[in-house]
């Protein structure tokens, strides 16, 4: 069956490639944000990064407040880099002309250098109206949801029993409680499937796996917080607003989505962990929002190209009230001090965007570091949280830092499965509360859930020994 499907896909691709050649020759496709449009270097002017920055400064003056230094200092470099680093339309047409004349090496070099092959393939799939674009690795097959968001999906994937995985987390929580008497809260982050549906005929196991995982933790009396119901409710109340909680082309939540998760988490912290959080810190209306148009081609978009996926906008949220933070990444020597927008965020990374190699989402907290620390100078006696998180934590931790004295974020993947080293960090940092946060899709991936040793570790070791035995 798989072979027949691959053959069918190859035939469709060849047909689509021919259509793309015609498309490039004509240079137009009505009502589609297609290949020709994204090739124009000035395409970003349509949403207007420079215009938005200028508008933000005008609004700031109208409100008799000074625009953040970030906005002022970024206008000049952004004017120099309004377009993505994709080949020009003329270069693409010229490449096909050489191809028609039999110059295979020239066209192949252009495809490799500028991701033209991905753009053409994705553009062909979009022209054919396909909602599923298969990848050589089934778990990275791209599916367009009912609300146009892209998501990863494995059509042939089998459900995974979460018993061993849950036991791994239960063992970790019990060890922390025993050795340090520190409370642990497990936070289940959402996915795009919480705000939209798959096309008819496709199924996904991740939501059911997360349900089983949480149920097993609760049976073992591990405290949990499920963020998914809040996202489902938001999408049901306003489908358009629900779609804005995630990036169109990337698997992460947007700043708006991260803020919703932060709001739900703050309610839990106040109710169960005696946090006192000012109302203005959880009100989205107390933030300025600066939007940068079409600067982001995310993890899913890069699999199919911008001709299929489109491009994402990115918002920078900045508190209207005065803030002062010190943010450090000890291992690599980063130290930033100042207001929220220039200490906890890295807005300078928007000054020069390479769509296929940069990750603008990481302007929030800077990226996935082994350890980062954010001290809130306005709340020196506030509680100290350590969050063990995957990349979803980048969007969440800057907001959470406003409600705490200190937020320490660790990426467990950086410990290569060595739980003892992770425990040494916990002993050194002495947090008041530990949060563990994962997305639904990461629960089944060993590298994204490295809380070892445990029953899961023993099972993995048994499989490794069995493979070595078969090899001999």
N, C-alpha and C positions, 0 to 999 in steps of 0.2 A: 504493500500500500504506500509506504514511504517513497519507494522508487518511482511509482506512478505519479505521485504528487510532485516530486522533484522534476520529473520530465515535463509535467504540465506547466510547472512554474518556469522552466527554461524556455518553453515554447512561448509562453506569455511574455517573458522578458524580451525575447528576440523581436516579437511583434511590437512590444512597447518601445524598444530601442529604435525601430524604424519610425514609429510615430514621433519619437523625440527628435529624430533627425529632421523630419518635416516641420516639427514645431520650432526647432532652432532656425530653420530656413525662413519660416514665415515671421518669426519673432513675436507672435502674439497668441494668446489663448484667452478668449472672453471669460470673465468672471472667475478666473483661477489665479491665485498667487503663485504663478509657475516659475519655470526656470529663467525665462527672459527677464522677468521683473527683478528677481533677486540678483541678477548679474550686474545691474546698473549700479555703479559705485555710489550714486546719490540717492539710492532707494530709501535710506534711513531718514531722509528729509521728510518723508511722507508723515511719519509720526513726530519727527522733528526733535532730536535730542537738544540741539542748541536752542530751538524755540522754547522747549519746555523749561530749560534752565533760565532763559531770559524771563519767561512768564513767572517762574518761581521767585526770581528777584523782584519783579514788579509787584507780585502779591505781598512779598515781605515788606516792601516799602509802604504799600497801601495799609498794611496792618501795623505800621510804625514799629516794626521789629527788624533786626538785621538778619539778612540771609546767612545761613551757615557758611563758614569759611570754605567748606568742601565745595559748595555750589560755585562760589566765586573763583576758586582756583582751578576748577575742572572745565570751565567754559572754553578756555583757549585750547587745551589739548584735544578736547572732544570735537572741536570744529575741524581739526586736522584728520580725524578718523571717523567720519560719519558712515563709512561703508565697510562691509565685510571683505575678507581677503579671499574672494572667490574669483575665478577667471572672468574676464569681461565677455560680453556677448560676442563682440567681434572676434576675440581669440577663440571662442568655442566654435564659431562658424568656420574660421580659418582651419582649425584642427580637423573638422569634418571634411573640409575640402581636401586637405592632405591625405586623410584616410581614404577618400574616394579615389585618389590617385595612387593608392597602394603604399603609402608611407606609414606602415604600422608602428615602427619605433617612435615616431614623433607623437602620434596620438596616444600611445601607451604612456609616454613620459608625462604628457599633459594630464592624463587621467590620474596617475599616481601622485603628481605634484599638487594638484588642486582639488582632489576629491570629485573630479568631474564624473567619474564612473558612478559614484553614489548618487550624485544629483540626477544623472540621466536615468538611472534605474528607478529611483524614487519618483521622478517626474512621470515616467512611463506608467508606473503603478497608479499614480494619481489620475492620469488621463483615463485609465481604464476603470476608474471608480472603485478600486480594490480597498477594502477595509482591513485586510490582513496582508502584511508583507513578511514573507518567511525569511528567516536567517539561517545560516549554516549551523548555528547552535540553536536548537529549538527553543531554549528558555529565553532567547533574545528576539523571538519573533515579535513584530510590532503590530498592534491592533488599534484601530481607531474606534473609540467609544462613541456612544450615542450622542454625547455633547461635544464631539470633535477632539477631545483630549486623546493623546496617544498613550499607550501602556504596553509593557512587556507581557507576553502571554505564551505559555507552552501548551499548544492544543493537544498534544499527546501525553502531557504530564499526568502522573499518577499521584493520588493523595498520599501524604506522608503522615505516619502515626507520630504524634508529638509527645508520646510518653517519655522517651529517653531525653528528648530536648527539654521538656519541663522539669524532669528530675535533675538535669544539669543546673538549671536556674535555682531550683529548690535547695540543692546542695550548697550552692554559692551563697544564697541568702542565709542559710543556717550557719555557715562558717563565719560570715561577717557578724551575725548576731552573737555567736559564741565567743569570738576572739576580741571583738571591739564594742559589743553592745550598741551597735549603730543600727537604727531602723533603715529598712530598704523598701522602696516603693517601685514596683514594676509598672512602666507606662507603655501602653500599646499605641503606637503611632498609626495613623490611617494610611490608606492608599487611594488611588484614583477610583477604585471600584466602590468606594464609599460615597462618591458623588455622581456616578454614572454607571451605566450598564454595558456589558459586552454585547456584541452583535448576536442575534439569534443563532443558536447552534453551537456557540462556544461556551466553555465553562472554565472556571478557575478554582483552584483548591486552596489558595492562600487564606481566604476569609474563614473557611471552615477550620483550617489548621490553627489559626489564631484563636478561634473560639475554644477549641479543645485545649490549647496551651493555657489560656487564661483560666479555664475551668479547673485544670489540674493544679495550677498555682493556688487558686482560691481554696481548693480542698485541703492543701497543705498549709493553709493560713498565711500565705504570702500576700501582703497588701498589693492591690492592683488598681490601676486607673486606665480605663478604656476610652480613648479619645474618639473612636469611630462614630459612636452615636451622635455626637455634636456635629460632625461633618455630614452625616446622613440627614439630620434635621435641617441643616443649613441649605442643603441641595434641594430638599423637598419644599422648603418655604420659598426658595428663589433659585431655580436651576441655573440661571445665568451667573448669579453671585457664587453658587456652589462650584461652578467650573473655574472661577477665578481663584479658588483656594489651592490650585495646583498649576504648575507650568504646563503649557500646551505640549512642549517637546521634551520635557524632562520629567523624571520620576519623583522629584522633590516637590514639597509644598512651596507655595509662594510666600512672601512676607505676610500676606493676609492670612494664609493658612496657618503659618507658624504662630501668628498672633492669636488666632482662634484656639489653637492648642494650648498656648500660654494662658489664655483666659480660663479655660477649663482646669488647667493644672493649678492656677492660683486659688480657685474655689476649693480644691482638694487640700491645698496647703493650709488654708485658713481654717477649714472645718476639722481636719484631723491632725494637723501638726503645729497648731498654735502660731501660725504666721500672722502678722498684722500688715496688710498690704493696702496702701492708699488707693482710693477709687480711681484717681486720675491715671494711675499706672496701668490700668486694664481697660481704659476707655480709648478706642481707636480715634475718637475725635480730638484727643489731646496730642496727636502726632501730625507733623507736616509730612507730606508724601511727595517725593520727587520721582517722576517716571521717565525712564530712558527707553526709547522705542527701538524694537527689533535689534537687540544686542546679544541675544542668547539662543544658541542652538544646543539643546540639551542632550542627555544620554540616549534618549529614544530618537530624537531628531537626527542625530549623527549616523544612526543606522540606516536611515532612509533618505537623508538629504533634506534641505530646506524647500526644494521644489515640491516635495510630498508633505512635509511637516509644517512649513511656515516658520516664522521666527517669533520668539517670545520677547515681550517687554520685561523690564525689571524696575521695581520700585525701591527707593530708599526711604525708609521710615525714620523720622527724627523727632524725638520728644520736643514739645513746645516749651516745656519747663527746663530750667537749668540743670545740667547733669555734670558729674565729674567722676571719671573712672580711670583706673590704672589696669592695663591689660598686658599680660606677659605670656610668652611661650618659652619657658626656660631652656628647653633642649636646643633650640636654634637661635636663642638670644633676641627674640622680639620683645620690645617694650614700647607701649603706646600709652600716652596719658592725655586726657582732655575730655571733651563732651562725648556723648554716646556715639555720634555720627563719625567721629574721627579716631576714637579709641577702640570701640568694639566692632566697628565696621571698617572695611577697606575700600572706600569708594574710588580711590585712585586707580583701581584695577579696571575701571570702566573707560579709562582714557584711551586704551588701545586694545581693540577686541579682535581676536582670531577665533572665528566661529567654531572651527574644528578642534582647537587645541586649548582654548581658555574655558574657565568655568566661572562665569559671573555670579552664580549662586553663592560661591564662597566669599563674596564680599562680606557676608554675614559671618563674623568670627574668624574669617581668614582661611579656613580649611579644616581638614581632619588631622589634627595634631595628636601626638601621644598625650600631651597635657597642656592645657591652657588655663590661665587663672585671671579672673576679672574681679577687682576690688571696687566696691561701690563706696566712694569717698563721702557720699551724702548719707550713708547708712552704715557707719563703722561698727555698730553693735548688732547689726542684723545677723540672721542665721546664715550658716555656711553650708552650701549644697555641693555635693560631688555628683556629677551626672556621667554615667557610663553610656555612651550613645554611638549610633551609627551616624551617617552623614546628615540625617534629618536634624540632628542636634545643632548644626551650624545655624539654621534659621531660628531656632528656639532660644539658644543660650543668651544672646544679647538682650532679648526682652526679659528673660528670667533674671538677669543680673540687676535689673531695676528693683526687684522685689526682695533682694538678698543682700547681706553684707559682703559675701563672696560667692561666686560660682566657679567651681573647678570642673573642667570637662576633660574626660579621658576617652580615647578611642581604644576599646579593648583589642581591636584587630592588630594594633601596634605591638602587643605583647606576645604575639605568635603562640597563643594558647598556653602561656606560662602563667597560671593563676597565682603562683607564689610571689612573683614579681609584682603583679597587680595588687596583691595584699600588702606588700611592703609600701607601695604608694599610698594605700588607704591608711595604713598605720602612720605614715609621715604627715598626711594632710589633715587627719582628724576631723572629718566633716560631721556636722550635726545630723545630716540626712543624706542617704545615697539614693539617687534615681537611676534606674536602668531603663533605657528606652530603645525599642526596636520597631521597625516597620514590619508589616505582615509578611512581605516577600522575603525578608532576611532571616526569618525563623528557620527555613529549611536549608539555608546555605551555611555550611560548616565555617567557612572563613569569615562570615559576617556574624557569627555567634560563638565566639571562642572562649566560653566560660568553662575551662578545663582545670583540673581533672574531674571526671564524673562518670556516670554510667555511659554517657555518650562517648567519652574518650575511650573507655574500655571496648565499646563496640567498634569504634574506628580502628583501634589497635588490632583487634581480632581480624578485621577485614584486611588490614595491611599484611598481617602475618600469613593470612590465607593466600593472598596474591603472590607473596614471595615464595611460598611453598609450591604453588602451581607453576611459577616461573622455572623452578628447578625440577 
